Amino acid sequence: MTAIFSARYIDHMDVEAGMGVTDGERLAAWLAGRSRVTVITGAGVSTESGIPDYRDGDGNWKRSAPVQYRDFVESEAVRKRYWARSFAGWPMFVAARPSAAHTALARLEQLGRVAQLVTQNVDRLHQRAGSRNVIDLHGRLDVVRCLALNHRFDRDGFQVRLRDANPDWDVSPARIAPDGDADLEGIDFSAFNVPACEVCGGMLKPDVVFYGESVPRETTAAALAAVESADGVLVAGSSLMVWSSFRLVRAAVARGISVVAVNRGRTRADDLFAFKLEGECGAVLRQVMDGMR
């Protein structure tokens, strides 16, 4: 493969120590010796796209914890609240555009450095940026799934059904929240109407993995295979506080695969990384791209 990074990056630095070099140079040097990198991404790659994250620099919740799967399926009031917030937040969520981090990772895949991307995000911005080999670890918000018979529907189409079922619902002052819903406070959701599956009348849920819900086995298996076949793992914008992503880093380290990270603040795997760069994903990855021939 033709070298894509300058010789300065490859020949004249101690990648582990990172002495006298920028974060982008340090990451570029690490990437230069690899061609099967698996990238694990979290909310930090989408914050520059205007989608907020849930956790602060210490990995603690910045806002109320997201809806729990059991509460969603057992409580009509919880479903009404969720879908009302989703109805308000969806137009802002779907209008988000890929960030510099999304664009850089797509380009690194095109150049043969990144082989696979595993994302915890449900926004599909990696795919919109041009990444092709993407595993949506926690599902995708642009699909709605029937819990009765597994029918699937386009979220844009369901937005129309929600609007038709709630013609007088006005939430224009709403602010977007992390999972495509919106911050709505002091509102009575009891009058919000949630349509059922138009095929079988079953309960509808976004096709994402809620807290308290298991990642599908086939998705977990694909993500583990992507990590175990890699010659390096890059964590970008994730605190790895949830087990579904943290286990991937543990699996890589157990196989002797080098794992590095770009993230602002503490992660659950800080003691497992070859090195970690404290910074915004977009800024660091832009530095990497600036150093490419």
ZIHUNOR-V32247 format. One record per backbone hydrogen bond with DSSP energy under -0.5 kcal/mol. CO is the residue of the C=O (numbers start at 1). NH is the residue of the N-H. If there is no record, write none. Layout:
co=CO nh=NH
co=CO nh=NH
This chain:
co=4 nh=293
co=6 nh=9
co=6 nh=10
co=7 nh=11
co=8 nh=12
co=13 nh=15
co=14 nh=18
co=18 nh=21
co=22 nh=26
co=23 nh=27
co=24 nh=28
co=25 nh=29
co=26 nh=30
co=27 nh=31
co=28 nh=32
co=29 nh=33
co=30 nh=33
co=31 nh=34
co=36 nh=231
co=36 nh=232
co=37 nh=115
co=37 nh=116
co=38 nh=234
co=39 nh=41
co=39 nh=118
co=40 nh=236
co=41 nh=120
co=42 nh=45
co=43 nh=46
co=43 nh=47
co=46 nh=49
co=46 nh=51
co=47 nh=50
co=50 nh=52
co=54 nh=62
co=54 nh=63
co=56 nh=59
co=57 nh=266
co=60 nh=56
co=67 nh=211
co=68 nh=72
co=69 nh=73
co=70 nh=74
co=71 nh=75
co=74 nh=76
co=75 nh=79
co=76 nh=80
co=77 nh=81
co=78 nh=82
co=79 nh=83
co=80 nh=84
co=81 nh=85
co=82 nh=86
co=83 nh=87
co=84 nh=88
co=85 nh=89
co=86 nh=90
co=89 nh=93
co=90 nh=94
co=91 nh=95
co=93 nh=96
co=99 nh=103
co=100 nh=104
co=101 nh=105
co=102 nh=106
co=103 nh=107
co=104 nh=108
co=105 nh=109
co=106 nh=110
co=107 nh=111
co=108 nh=113
co=108 nh=114
co=109 nh=112
co=113 nh=37
co=113 nh=115
co=116 nh=39
co=117 nh=119
co=117 nh=135
co=118 nh=41
co=119 nh=137
co=119 nh=138
co=122 nh=141
co=124 nh=128
co=125 nh=129
co=126 nh=130
co=126 nh=131
co=127 nh=130
co=132 nh=134
co=133 nh=117
co=134 nh=136
co=135 nh=119
co=135 nh=137
co=136 nh=139
co=138 nh=209
co=140 nh=143
co=142 nh=155
co=143 nh=207
co=144 nh=153
co=145 nh=205
co=146 nh=150
co=151 nh=146
co=153 nh=144
co=154 nh=158
co=155 nh=159
co=156 nh=160
co=157 nh=161
co=158 nh=162
co=159 nh=163
co=160 nh=164
co=161 nh=165
co=162 nh=166
co=164 nh=167
co=166 nh=169
co=168 nh=170
co=169 nh=171
co=171 nh=174
co=175 nh=183
co=177 nh=180
co=181 nh=177
co=182 nh=184
co=183 nh=175
co=187 nh=189
co=189 nh=192
co=193 nh=195
co=197 nh=201
co=202 nh=197
co=203 nh=147
co=205 nh=145
co=206 nh=208
co=207 nh=140
co=208 nh=210
co=210 nh=213
co=211 nh=69
co=216 nh=220
co=217 nh=221
co=218 nh=222
co=219 nh=223
co=220 nh=224
co=221 nh=225
co=222 nh=226
co=223 nh=227
co=224 nh=228
co=225 nh=229
co=227 nh=230
co=232 nh=38
co=233 nh=235
co=233 nh=260
co=234 nh=40
co=234 nh=236
co=235 nh=262
co=236 nh=42
co=237 nh=44
co=239 nh=268
co=242 nh=245
co=242 nh=246
co=243 nh=247
co=245 nh=248
co=245 nh=249
co=246 nh=250
co=247 nh=251
co=248 nh=252
co=249 nh=253
co=250 nh=254
co=251 nh=255
co=252 nh=255
co=252 nh=257
co=253 nh=256
co=258 nh=233
co=259 nh=274
co=259 nh=275
co=260 nh=235
co=261 nh=277
co=262 nh=237
co=263 nh=265
co=267 nh=270
co=269 nh=272
co=269 nh=273
co=270 nh=273
co=275 nh=261
co=276 nh=278
co=277 nh=263
co=277 nh=279
co=280 nh=284
co=281 nh=285
co=282 nh=286
co=283 nh=287
co=284 nh=288
co=285 nh=289
co=286 nh=290
co=287 nh=291
co=288 nh=291
co=289 nh=292
co=291 nh=6
